[in-house]
């Protein structure tokens, strides 16, 4: 969350990462990795300029290293919010992955 635009940090969290570092660490999923978390599905656009793909891949590796079951699905060439509108290629690609994950068909 420290990579989120500072103006957005202020709006969402009442301060920037510099002003509220403890709060942002507490809210950041990357800071909460530990054994025993529920299975985690990560959906990522490979060209996302907002949530950087290399950081999501690193987060996924941390989860797996902690023994957390889950899956990372990357949508090729997709940017952030790749699943809009509902019938978009990104939505079509990930819908099946979400259904399989939720029904245990990984």
N, C-alpha and C positions, 0 to 999 in steps of 0.2 A: 504493500500500500504506500510505501514511501516514494514509489515512482509515479503515483497519481499526481496530476497537475495540482500545484499548491492551492490554486483558487478552489478547485473541487475538494481538496482535503479540508479547507476551511469550511466549506459549505456542509460537507458530510460529517466531519468529525469535530468541528468547532475550533480547529487550529491546524496549522501545517505540521509536517513531520518534525520540524525543528522546534515548534512550540509545544507539541504534545507527543514526544517520542515514545513514551510508555504506552499511551493509548493506541497509537498506530501499531506498535509491536504486539499488543494484546489482540488487536483486531486482525492482524495479518495471518492468513492461513499458513504461510511459510514458517512462521514462528511457532506454530502449534503442532508440528509433526512429532508424532510419538507412536509407539506400538499401541494397539488396541483401538485405533480409530476405525470407523465404519468404512466399508469399501467405498472407493472414490473414483468417480468418472470425471475425467477432464476432457473437455472439447475445446479445440484450439484451431484458429485459422493460421495457416502457415505463414501468411503475410501480415499478421496482426501487428499494427504499429502502436497499439495502445497497451496491450498485455503481451510483452515480448516473448516470442516462441521459445527462445533459449532458456528463459527463466522458468517457463511452464514445464519444459522438459526436465530441467534441474529439480523442480519441485516434485515432479512425478518420480524421478529417481530417488529423491529423499524419502518419499512415501513408501516406495517399494523396499528400500533399504531398511526402513523401520518395520517392515513386515505387514504393511497395510495393503490389502488386496485392492485391485482396481485396474483401471485401464486409461490410457491416453489415446484419444482419437484426434488426428490432425486432418483438417480439411485443406487440400491443396489449393494454393493461390488465394485463399480467402483472408479477408481482413476481419476486423472486429465486427460483431453482430452479423455474422455470416448466415444466420438462420432466418433472416427476415427478407422478404415476406415468407409466409408459411410454406409455400411451394418452391422456394428457391433451391438451387442445387445444394447449397450448404445444409439447408433444413432437411432435404431428402437424404443426404448422406448421413447425417447425424441421427435422424429420427430412428432408424433401424438400430443404430448402436445404443441409443438410450433404451429402447424397448428390450433389447437383448440384455443389457446390463441390469435393468430393473427386474427382469423375469429370471435372471440367473443363467442365461444362455451364453454367457461370454464365450 
